[in-house]
Amino acid sequence: MKIFQVALGILAAIGGFVDIGDLVFNVSAGATFGYQLLWVVVIGVVGITVYSEMCGRVAAVSGKAVFDAVRERVGFKAGLGALVSSQVVNLMTLTAEIGGVAICLQLLSGLPYRWLIVLAGAALVVVVWVTAFEWIERIFGYGGLCLLVFAVAAVKLHPPWGAVGHGFVPHMHTQSPLLYAYFAVGLLGAAMTPYEVYFYSSGGVEERWGPKDLGLNKVNAIIGYGLGGFLSFALMIVGGALFLGQGVEPEFLGTIALGAEVPLGQIGLLLALVGILFAVSGAAIDTLFSGAYNLAQFLGWEWGRYRHPRGAPRFTVTWLVLLVLALGVVLTGVDPVQLTEYAVIFSAVALPLTYIPILLVANDRTYMREYTNGRIANVLGVLYLVVIMVIALTAIPLMILTNVGQN
Amino acid sequence: MSRSIDLGLNVLDHQLLDAEERRCGKVDDLALEGGPGEQLELVAILAGPGVWRTRAGLVGRLASWLGGGGRTRIPWEEVAHVGSHVSLRKRAQELGLGRGDDRMRPYIEKIPGADR
């Protein structure tokens, strides 16, 4: 079934691309700047597509996932630095996603938030424990497609399409250029979050991809992230059409779901909440596994859901411990939406150490043979390294200068 | 092994796979022999937390301590093939590798569904 084989791409798109960070940044960007920042999403989508394709290709040809490449190319010392920073950001993101799952469950059921955190954690353990990797992809990837309701909502809200079109052309029409820059960096950071490539490349190994699957890899990367980009556009348009100039800061997940309720009523709200629930749960699993993948790959432990818990004990214990840590942090009552903003900004700093080793390995003939990067992949790869460097250097200063986007 | 390989690029920090393709550690360091003026000879792969202390200063020592400090020496003759990964001729247990996973397995096995 070919249609099922793009599940990795769909989950990477739904759980990776459109996670709690993108929901927040896209709708907030729309609420603050209207459609002006749509072009930034395009840049982010192309970037993540280029690098995911590269990672998938490296995984298919050489069996190496991202942190194998990191360890080989930058060595133990710098690699350890990359590992620690990526684990911190992963844990922050995981915490935010679990909080998001609990908020969705609360909005759907009306039960107390704290109980739902525990329920969400328990449900995640059971799902990951009993479900094969392929089915995890399908359940959360396809369930998250309910988010397409935002595309319908965007059309129903009758935005000024001229202004929307103009948003794809880079321009800046604002009194606060710093805030504009903060949102641009946040959108790029959310689009190119490193855990997407950790998960995607390890997923390729989980699915036992070989050189014959390179076409599938390309289709996965393009369709998956294309879909993610499409959903991001929809979210930003909804944010712009509904909240721009209203003084509404979409700082609750419920406000984001409101974007579908206003034009489509109860059914819109329900679909939006279910879509967010699946997307955010998928993202929780992505980040949970990414943390365990990275540690195992850096240290050379056996890893992968395909090895079953018995075959990869330390990998299994790692994800269980990460989940318990994240649950502990969510239970302290930290605001998941606020946390996700910090996570996105800090992840921007971890970007170069993730992407540079991939570019190097993808250019290594020893492993990649005839599948080494072509000219297009290299030109785009280098171009995006420059973009990533700019993001990494400006993310934290901008966060401080704009008071986390509040000014 | 007739073709030449770059030890720094193609061996150091690479994944170790045992005879059954099980992942069982990384090439944390290499042992070379040969005095001044003599030809250097690669004699062994060193793996395990004990090796990290020499590789990343204070942080490396901390990581090594956290990891228990054990180290394993695998004679170079045990290497079957150097490709994307470094493949070994014997099983991990015989070489003293992958012990962390083996130690934790009995606990994981007790949980229902651990082998699916």
Chai-1 contact restraints between the chains, C-beta under 6 A:
chainA,res_idxA,chainB,res_idxB,connection_type,confidence,min_distance_angstrom,max_distance_angstrom,comment,restraint_id
A,S62,B,S84,contact,1.0,0.0,6.0,A-B,restraint_1
A,G63,B,S84,contact,1.0,0.0,6.0,A-B,restraint_2
A,D68,B,Q15,contact,1.0,0.0,6.0,A-B,restraint_3
A,R71,B,D13,contact,1.0,0.0,6.0,A-B,restraint_4
A,E72,B,D13,contact,1.0,0.0,6.0,A-B,restraint_5
A,E72,B,H14,contact,1.0,0.0,6.0,A-B,restraint_6
A,F76,B,R55,contact,1.0,0.0,6.0,A-B,restraint_7
A,F76,B,A56,contact,1.0,0.0,6.0,A-B,restraint_8
A,K77,B,A56,contact,1.0,0.0,6.0,A-B,restraint_9
A,L80,B,A56,contact,1.0,0.0,6.0,A-B,restraint_10
A,W129,B,G113,contact,1.0,0.0,6.0,A-B,restraint_11
A,V130,B,G113,contact,1.0,0.0,6.0,A-B,restraint_12
A,G300,B,Q15,contact,1.0,0.0,6.0,A-B,restraint_13
A,G300,B,G25,contact,1.0,0.0,6.0,A-B,restraint_14
A,G300,B,K26,contact,1.0,0.0,6.0,A-B,restraint_15
A,E302,B,R22,contact,1.0,0.0,6.0,A-B,restraint_16
A,E302,B,R23,contact,1.0,0.0,6.0,A-B,restraint_17
A,E302,B,D101,contact,1.0,0.0,6.0,A-B,restraint_18
A,H308,B,D115,contact,1.0,0.0,6.0,A-B,restraint_19
A,P309,B,I108,contact,1.0,0.0,6.0,A-B,restraint_20
A,P309,B,A114,contact,1.0,0.0,6.0,A-B,restraint_21
A,R310,B,I108,contact,1.0,0.0,6.0,A-B,restraint_22
A,R310,B,E109,contact,1.0,0.0,6.0,A-B,restraint_23
A,R310,B,A114,contact,1.0,0.0,6.0,A-B,restraint_24
A,R310,B,D115,contact,1.0,0.0,6.0,A-B,restraint_25
A,P313,B,D101,contact,1.0,0.0,6.0,A-B,restraint_26
A,P313,B,M104,contact,1.0,0.0,6.0,A-B,restraint_27
A,P313,B,R105,contact,1.0,0.0,6.0,A-B,restraint_28
A,P313,B,I108,contact,1.0,0.0,6.0,A-B,restraint_29
A,R314,B,G100,contact,1.0,0.0,6.0,A-B,restraint_30
A,R314,B,D101,contact,1.0,0.0,6.0,A-B,restraint_31
A,R314,B,M104,contact,1.0,0.0,6.0,A-B,restraint_32
A,T316,B,I108,contact,1.0,0.0,6.0,A-B,restraint_33
A,V317,B,M104,contact,1.0,0.0,6.0,A-B,restraint_34
A,Y367,B,S84,contact,1.0,0.0,6.0,A-B,restraint_35
